């Protein structure tokens, strides 16, 4: 580990709650805070935890799956990254958290935006995703990225730790997405921004099929105003929502708790 990476790990460790710092172990280039992963929410999450998906995630899996849900005219992967950066309002020196970061492609992009004075921390429960992300970061020479194995519904960081929090393509996979939103709001400093990309039900979706789809896939389908209202209830203001196909992009600023 080079000096820049060591410094980033030290900074990320300082952001942990005191009770969590003693639990940190290093494995395959990331910090591990879990003895076991969370219970499965269904086939969709199981695939993310498998060994097969991380190897093809960035190049084929995520773009192809995204195209199915976003529609033919929806934003591509590069545009998604641009949308996330804009919603987060990132600038040099910011400390940003990428929740359910997968192999860290967004995390590394955020690291480039915030520069050497900033820090990008990615959190995921998948050991295979994080190991792939750690290898890619090392190959890219990205020194201000730290990957952490932890649960979105029990983030190990102290209150008000980050200037921005991102969660793209994962909120709908969590067993309790609103508990995850509680945690994201908790670790976000006042005035900080959140960026979400998740599912949304369109009028063409037949309502009676919604619980069937959710039960079989483990993928929650949010109502049009459900995520917006949840953010507002948690003290977020300036909420912006963009819908593309069966996907929504939502950004907001934390005003109060």
C-alpha positions as CSV (number, residue, x, y, z in Angstrom):
1,X,0.0,0.0,0.0
2,X,1.5,3.4,-1.0
3,X,1.6,6.5,1.1
4,X,-1.5,8.0,-0.4
5,X,-3.6,4.9,0.1
6,X,-2.3,4.5,3.7
7,X,-3.3,8.1,4.4
8,X,-6.7,7.6,3.0
9,X,-7.3,4.5,5.1
10,X,-6.2,6.5,8.2
11,X,-8.7,9.2,7.3
12,X,-11.5,6.8,6.7
13,X,-10.8,5.0,10.0
14,X,-11.1,8.3,11.8
15,X,-14.6,8.7,10.4
16,X,-15.7,5.4,12.1
17,X,-17.6,5.4,15.3
18,X,-15.3,4.6,18.2
19,X,-16.9,1.2,18.8
20,X,-16.2,0.2,15.2
21,X,-12.5,1.1,15.0
22,X,-11.5,-1.9,17.1
23,X,-13.4,-4.3,14.8
24,X,-11.6,-3.3,11.5
25,X,-9.7,-6.1,9.7
26,X,-8.1,-5.8,6.3
27,X,-9.0,-8.3,3.6
28,X,-8.1,-8.2,-0.1
29,X,-7.5,-4.5,-0.1
30,X,-10.6,-3.4,1.7
31,X,-11.6,-2.8,5.4
32,X,-14.0,-5.5,6.7
33,X,-16.4,-4.8,9.5
34,X,-18.8,-7.7,9.1
35,X,-18.7,-11.2,10.5
36,X,-21.4,-12.3,8.1
37,X,-23.5,-10.6,5.4
38,X,-27.2,-9.6,5.9
39,X,-30.0,-12.1,5.1
40,X,-30.8,-12.3,1.4
41,X,-33.7,-10.3,0.1
42,X,-34.1,-12.5,-3.0
43,X,-32.5,-13.5,-6.3
44,X,-31.5,-9.9,-7.3
45,X,-29.3,-9.5,-4.2
46,X,-28.0,-13.0,-4.4
47,X,-26.5,-12.3,-7.8
48,X,-24.7,-9.2,-6.5
49,X,-23.1,-11.4,-3.8
50,X,-22.0,-14.1,-6.3
51,X,-18.6,-14.6,-7.8
52,X,-19.8,-14.4,-11.4
53,X,-21.3,-10.9,-11.5
54,X,-18.4,-8.8,-10.2
55,X,-16.2,-10.0,-13.1
56,X,-18.6,-8.7,-15.7
57,X,-20.4,-6.0,-13.7
58,X,-19.0,-2.7,-15.1
59,X,-18.6,-3.7,-18.7
60,X,-21.7,-5.8,-19.4
61,X,-24.1,-6.6,-16.5
62,X,-24.8,-3.1,-15.1
63,X,-25.1,-1.3,-18.5
64,X,-27.4,-4.0,-20.0
65,X,-29.6,-4.3,-16.9
66,X,-29.8,-0.5,-16.7
67,X,-30.9,-0.2,-20.3
68,X,-33.7,-2.6,-19.7
69,X,-35.1,-0.5,-16.8
70,X,-34.2,2.9,-18.1
71,X,-35.5,2.4,-21.6
72,X,-33.8,2.9,-24.9
73,X,-33.5,6.7,-24.5
74,X,-32.4,6.6,-20.9
75,X,-29.0,7.7,-19.7
76,X,-26.0,5.4,-20.2
77,X,-23.4,4.6,-17.6
78,X,-21.2,7.6,-18.3
79,X,-24.3,9.9,-18.0
80,X,-25.3,8.2,-14.8
81,X,-21.9,9.1,-13.3
82,X,-22.3,12.7,-14.5
83,X,-25.9,12.8,-13.0
84,X,-24.6,11.5,-9.7
85,X,-21.8,14.1,-9.5
86,X,-24.1,16.9,-10.4
87,X,-26.7,15.9,-7.8
88,X,-24.0,15.6,-5.1
89,X,-22.4,18.9,-6.0
90,X,-19.0,17.5,-5.5
91,X,-15.9,19.8,-5.4
92,X,-12.3,19.6,-4.3
93,X,-11.7,18.5,-0.7
94,X,-15.1,16.9,-0.2
95,X,-15.5,13.6,1.6
96,X,-18.1,11.4,-0.1
97,X,-19.7,8.1,0.7
98,X,-20.8,5.7,-2.0
99,X,-23.3,3.2,-0.5
100,X,-23.6,-0.2,-2.2
101,X,-20.6,0.7,-4.3
102,X,-20.2,-2.7,-6.0
103,X,-16.7,-2.8,-7.6
104,X,-16.3,1.0,-7.0
105,X,-16.6,2.5,-10.5
106,X,-18.6,5.4,-9.2
107,X,-16.4,5.6,-6.1
108,X,-13.3,6.1,-8.2
109,X,-15.0,8.7,-10.3
110,X,-15.9,10.6,-7.2
111,X,-12.4,10.3,-5.9
112,X,-11.1,12.0,-9.1
113,X,-13.6,14.8,-8.7
114,X,-12.8,15.6,-5.0
115,X,-9.0,15.4,-5.7
116,X,-6.1,14.5,-3.4
117,X,-7.5,16.7,-0.6
118,X,-10.8,14.8,-0.7
119,X,-11.8,11.2,0.2
120,X,-14.2,8.7,-1.5
121,X,-15.4,5.8,0.7
122,X,-17.3,2.9,-0.9
123,X,-19.4,0.6,1.2
124,X,-20.8,-2.8,0.2
125,X,-21.6,-6.2,1.7
126,X,-20.2,-8.2,-1.2
127,X,-16.7,-9.5,-0.6
128,X,-16.2,-10.3,-4.3
129,X,-17.4,-6.9,-5.4
130,X,-15.0,-5.1,-2.9
131,X,-12.1,-7.3,-3.8
132,X,-12.6,-6.5,-7.5
133,X,-12.9,-2.8,-6.6
134,X,-9.7,-2.9,-4.5
135,X,-7.8,-4.4,-7.4
136,X,-9.1,-1.9,-9.9
137,X,-8.3,1.0,-7.6
138,X,-4.7,-0.3,-7.1
139,X,-4.3,-0.7,-10.9
140,X,-5.6,2.8,-11.5
141,X,-3.4,4.3,-8.8
142,X,-6.4,5.9,-7.2
143,X,-5.0,6.8,-3.7
144,X,-8.0,8.6,-2.1
145,X,-10.4,5.6,-2.3
146,X,-11.2,3.4,0.6
147,X,-13.6,0.4,0.3
148,X,-15.4,-0.9,3.4
149,X,-17.5,-4.0,4.0
150,X,-20.5,-2.9,6.0
151,X,-24.3,-2.9,5.9
152,X,-26.2,0.1,4.5
153,X,-28.7,-0.2,7.3
154,X,-26.0,0.0,10.0
155,X,-23.3,2.2,8.6
156,X,-20.2,2.2,10.8
157,X,-19.5,5.9,10.5
158,X,-20.0,8.7,13.0
159,X,-22.8,11.3,12.6
160,X,-22.1,14.2,10.2
161,X,-19.1,12.5,8.7
162,X,-19.6,13.1,5.0
163,X,-20.3,16.1,2.6
164,X,-22.2,13.9,0.2
165,X,-23.8,10.4,0.1
166,X,-24.6,8.4,-3.1
167,X,-26.6,5.2,-3.5
168,X,-27.2,4.3,-7.1
169,X,-29.0,1.1,-8.2
170,X,-29.3,-0.5,-4.8
171,X,-31.9,1.1,-2.5
172,X,-34.6,-1.2,-3.9
173,X,-32.5,-4.3,-2.9
174,X,-32.3,-3.5,0.8
175,X,-34.5,-5.4,3.2
176,X,-35.4,-2.0,4.8
177,X,-34.7,0.8,2.4
178,X,-36.0,3.5,4.8
179,X,-33.7,2.3,7.6
180,X,-30.9,2.7,5.0
181,X,-32.1,6.3,4.3
182,X,-32.1,7.0,8.0
183,X,-28.4,5.9,8.2
184,X,-27.4,7.9,5.1
185,X,-29.0,11.0,6.6
186,X,-27.3,10.4,9.9
187,X,-23.8,10.3,8.5
188,X,-24.4,13.2,6.2
189,X,-23.4,16.7,7.5
190,X,-26.0,19.5,7.5
191,X,-26.0,21.1,4.1
192,X,-24.6,17.9,2.5
193,X,-26.3,16.4,-0.5
194,X,-27.7,12.9,-1.3
195,X,-28.0,11.3,-4.7
196,X,-30.2,8.2,-5.3
197,X,-31.0,6.0,-8.3
198,X,-33.6,3.4,-7.7
199,X,-36.9,1.9,-9.0
200,X,-40.1,3.6,-9.6
201,X,-43.6,2.4,-10.6
202,X,-45.0,4.0,-13.7
203,X,-48.7,4.1,-14.6
204,X,-48.2,1.3,-17.1
205,X,-47.3,-1.1,-14.2
206,X,-50.4,-3.0,-13.1
207,X,-50.7,-2.4,-9.3
208,X,-51.8,-5.9,-8.4
209,X,-48.6,-7.4,-9.8
210,X,-46.4,-5.2,-7.7
211,X,-46.2,-7.4,-4.6
212,X,-45.8,-10.5,-6.8
213,X,-42.8,-8.9,-8.6
214,X,-41.3,-7.7,-5.3
215,X,-41.7,-11.1,-3.6
216,X,-40.2,-13.1,-6.5
217,X,-37.3,-10.9,-7.3
218,X,-36.5,-9.3,-4.0
219,X,-36.6,-6.0,-5.8
220,X,-38.8,-3.3,-4.3
221,X,-40.8,-1.1,-6.7
222,X,-41.3,2.4,-5.2
223,X,-44.3,4.6,-5.8
224,X,-43.7,7.8,-7.7
225,X,-43.6,10.1,-4.7
226,X,-42.5,7.5,-2.1
227,X,-38.7,8.3,-2.1
228,X,-39.3,12.0,-2.4
229,X,-41.6,12.0,0.6
230,X,-39.2,9.9,2.6
231,X,-36.3,12.3,2.0
232,X,-38.5,15.3,3.0
233,X,-39.5,13.5,6.2
234,X,-35.8,13.2,7.1
235,X,-35.1,16.9,6.7
236,X,-34.0,17.1,3.1
237,X,-34.9,20.1,1.0
238,X,-34.4,21.1,-2.7
239,X,-35.5,17.6,-3.7
240,X,-35.2,17.0,-7.5
241,X,-36.6,13.9,-9.2
242,X,-36.0,12.7,-12.8
243,X,-37.8,9.6,-14.1
244,X,-36.5,7.5,-16.9
245,X,-38.4,4.3,-17.8
246,X,-38.8,2.4,-14.5
247,X,-35.9,4.2,-12.8
248,X,-35.8,7.5,-10.9
249,X,-32.9,9.8,-10.1
250,X,-33.4,11.8,-6.9
251,X,-31.1,14.4,-5.4
252,X,-31.6,16.6,-2.3
253,X,-29.8,18.7,0.3
254,X,-30.0,17.9,4.1
255,X,-31.4,21.0,5.8
256,X,-32.2,19.7,9.2
257,X,-32.9,16.5,11.2
